[in-house]
Amino acid sequence: MAFTDALIDHADGARVAMVDRRHGAGGHWLEAYPFVRLHQASLFYGVASTPLGDGLVQHRGPETGLYERASKFEVCAYYESILNNRFLESDRVELFSACEYLGDRTFVSLVSGEQFEVPERCRIVDAHYLAPRIPAETRPPFDVADDADDARVIPVNDLARLGHSADEYVVVGSGQTATDACVWLLSHGVDPNSICWIRPREPWMLNRAMVQPADGPRRALSGVGVGVGPRQLSHSRCRAGPAGPSPAHPEASQVPPGSWSRPTLDR
Ligand SMILES: Cc1cc2nc3c(=O)[nH]c(=O)nc-3n(C[C@H](O)[C@H](O)[C@H](O)COP(=O)(O)OP(=O)(O)OC[C@H]3O[C@@H](n4cnc5c(N)ncnc54)[C@H](O)[C@@H]3O)c2cc1C
């Protein structure tokens, strides 16, 4: 989307046919888990021509003073609007959704079966190099022991659709998705001792309070931060719970106990 957005602005007369096996614009966001948000301020994200969001600063919750972060639904609506109101309106862009690119200048509709040949005069741009593999569409790379009768493995998407509670939640992974899963469970009243978080030692996380579009919100911060420093990340298998201060990050040392792990307390 960002490439096409720039191309139609900077290459006179260029026309674009976008091909995606998904049903619309938005890429992996269309299948993302419902409680995902950007991990950064909305103003940092999106296509060059059109800001995402209204540049609002949050006034409640654990991120008070930080810029808004778009939800999955806001990101999808944004891409849909870019597609409809900018790309299609320009008459220079077409979206071939629900189509699989097969290689060799060929793609096929996954709905009608119609096959398309891309003419030699067109450039092919493979824009899926950085596409993430997401749990909703990928088998877990591990097995569950045969004697673990009660254990169910679910993609993170299904966490929001559980029919009944579980005695224990084991969250596997160390990136944004796993972190979101832990925070979501905590924010829904799950006891931290019932969450087992399995993750490697390596991950580092940016303190979002330090990476804001402008200085304003940071100045507005009054002792609120969301930093996770090396000390909290030093165990390969640990219980999820409130992050303590990190001596390596002075601003993170201002984090009030429990402020990041129980956002619903502020509702
Ligand atoms: C949970 C999550 C949160 C994220 N949060 C952020 C964030 O806050 N900020 C940030 O900058 N980045 C974030 N990212 C990174 C993310 O990769 C980018 O935001 C961006 O959306 C990636 O765009 P993309 O076009 O590279 O990949 P995608 O959005 O995955 O799009 C690639 C598309 O190519 C299609 N495709 C692939 N192969 C074929 C084929 N052969 N035929 C037809 N179609 C095909 C796929 O269906 C897919 O829709 C996040 C990623 C995840 C998973």
The ligand as an SDF file (V2000), in Angstrom:
LIG
                    3D

 53 58  0  0  0  0  0  0  0  0999 V2000
    0.6220   -8.4550   15.2510 C   0  0  0  0  0  0  0  0  0  0  0  0
    1.4670   -7.5200   14.4250 C   0  0  0  0  0  0  0  0  0  0  0  0
    1.5800   -6.1850   14.7830 C   0  0  0  0  0  0  0  0  0  0  0  0
    2.3630   -5.3190   14.0430 C   0  0  0  0  0  0  0  0  0  0  0  0
    2.4730   -4.0320   14.4670 N   0  0  0  0  0  0  0  0  0  0  0  0
    3.2370   -3.1820   13.7580 C   0  0  0  0  0  0  0  0  0  0  0  0
    3.3750   -1.8160   14.1740 C   0  0  0  0  0  0  0  0  0  0  0  0
    2.8040   -1.3930   15.1600 O   0  0  0  0  0  0  0  0  0  0  0  0
    4.1590   -1.0010   13.4340 N   0  0  0  0  0  0  0  0  0  0  0  0
    4.8490   -1.4520   12.3250 C   0  0  0  0  0  0  0  0  0  0  0  0
    5.5370   -0.6660   11.6830 O   0  0  0  0  0  0  0  0  0  0  0  0
    4.7380   -2.7290   11.9290 N   0  0  0  0  0  0  0  0  0  0  0  0
    3.9630   -3.5980   12.6120 C   0  0  0  0  0  0  0  0  0  0  0  0
    3.8780   -4.8980   12.2120 N   0  0  0  0  0  0  0  0  0  0  0  0
    4.6780   -5.3270   11.0810 C   0  0  0  0  0  0  0  0  0  0  0  0
    3.8650   -5.5010    9.8030 C   0  0  0  0  0  0  0  0  0  0  0  0
    4.6330   -6.4380    9.1470 O   0  0  0  0  0  0  0  0  0  0  0  0
    3.6370   -4.1860    9.0680 C   0  0  0  0  0  0  0  0  0  0  0  0
    2.7920   -3.3980    9.8210 O   0  0  0  0  0  0  0  0  0  0  0  0
    2.9780   -4.2740    7.6950 C   0  0  0  0  0  0  0  0  0  0  0  0
    1.5880   -4.4040    7.8330 O   0  0  0  0  0  0  0  0  0  0  0  0
    3.4920   -5.3880    6.8620 C   0  0  0  0  0  0  0  0  0  0  0  0
    3.0020   -5.1650    5.5540 O   0  0  0  0  0  0  0  0  0  0  0  0
    3.4020   -6.1150    4.3940 P   0  0  0  0  0  0  0  0  0  0  0  0
    2.6730   -5.6190    3.1890 O   0  0  0  0  0  0  0  0  0  0  0  0
    4.8730   -6.2770    4.3370 O   0  0  0  0  0  0  0  0  0  0  0  0
    2.8590   -7.5630    4.8260 O   0  0  0  0  0  0  0  0  0  0  0  0
    1.3510   -8.0610    4.9090 P   0  0  0  0  0  0  0  0  0  0  0  0
    0.4940   -7.1010    5.6190 O   0  0  0  0  0  0  0  0  0  0  0  0
    1.4010   -9.4660    5.4660 O   0  0  0  0  0  0  0  0  0  0  0  0
    0.9210   -8.1130    3.3820 O   0  0  0  0  0  0  0  0  0  0  0  0
    1.4700   -9.0530    2.4730 C   0  0  0  0  0  0  0  0  0  0  0  0
    0.3250   -9.6220    1.6820 C   0  0  0  0  0  0  0  0  0  0  0  0
    0.8410  -10.4180    0.6300 O   0  0  0  0  0  0  0  0  0  0  0  0
   -0.0700  -11.4380    0.4030 C   0  0  0  0  0  0  0  0  0  0  0  0
    0.6340  -12.4940   -0.3360 N   0  0  0  0  0  0  0  0  0  0  0  0
    1.8020  -13.1020   -0.0160 C   0  0  0  0  0  0  0  0  0  0  0  0
    2.1170  -14.0110   -0.9510 N   0  0  0  0  0  0  0  0  0  0  0  0
    1.1440  -13.9500   -1.9040 C   0  0  0  0  0  0  0  0  0  0  0  0
    0.9150  -14.6320   -3.1300 C   0  0  0  0  0  0  0  0  0  0  0  0
    1.7570  -15.5580   -3.6140 N   0  0  0  0  0  0  0  0  0  0  0  0
   -0.1910  -14.3370   -3.8330 N   0  0  0  0  0  0  0  0  0  0  0  0
   -1.0710  -13.4050   -3.3980 C   0  0  0  0  0  0  0  0  0  0  0  0
   -0.8940  -12.7070   -2.2320 N   0  0  0  0  0  0  0  0  0  0  0  0
    0.1980  -12.9980   -1.5090 C   0  0  0  0  0  0  0  0  0  0  0  0
   -0.5430  -11.8620    1.7780 C   0  0  0  0  0  0  0  0  0  0  0  0
   -1.8450  -12.4190    1.6900 O   0  0  0  0  0  0  0  0  0  0  0  0
   -0.5910  -10.5210    2.5090 C   0  0  0  0  0  0  0  0  0  0  0  0
   -1.9040   -9.9940    2.5660 O   0  0  0  0  0  0  0  0  0  0  0  0
    3.0820   -5.7850   12.9110 C   0  0  0  0  0  0  0  0  0  0  0  0
    2.9630   -7.1340   12.5370 C   0  0  0  0  0  0  0  0  0  0  0  0
    2.1710   -7.9950   13.2810 C   0  0  0  0  0  0  0  0  0  0  0  0
    2.0670   -9.4420   12.8610 C   0  0  0  0  0  0  0  0  0  0  0  0
  1  2  1  0
  2  3  1  0
  2 52  2  0
  3  4  2  0
  4  5  1  0
  4 50  1  0
  5  6  2  0
  6  7  1  0
  6 13  1  0
  7  8  2  0
  7  9  1  0
  9 10  1  0
 10 11  2  0
 10 12  1  0
 12 13  2  0
 13 14  1  0
 14 15  1  0
 14 50  1  0
 15 16  1  0
 16 17  1  0
 16 18  1  0
 18 19  1  0
 18 20  1  0
 20 21  1  0
 20 22  1  0
 22 23  1  0
 23 24  1  0
 24 25  2  0
 24 26  1  0
 24 27  1  0
 27 28  1  0
 28 29  2  0
 28 30  1  0
 28 31  1  0
 31 32  1  0
 32 33  1  0
 33 34  1  0
 33 48  1  0
 34 35  1  0
 35 36  1  0
 35 46  1  0
 36 37  1  0
 36 45  1  0
 37 38  2  0
 38 39  1  0
 39 40  1  0
 39 45  2  0
 40 41  1  0
 40 42  2  0
 42 43  1  0
 43 44  2  0
 44 45  1  0
 46 47  1  0
 46 48  1  0
 48 49  1  0
 50 51  2  0
 51 52  1  0
 52 53  1  0
M  END
$$$$
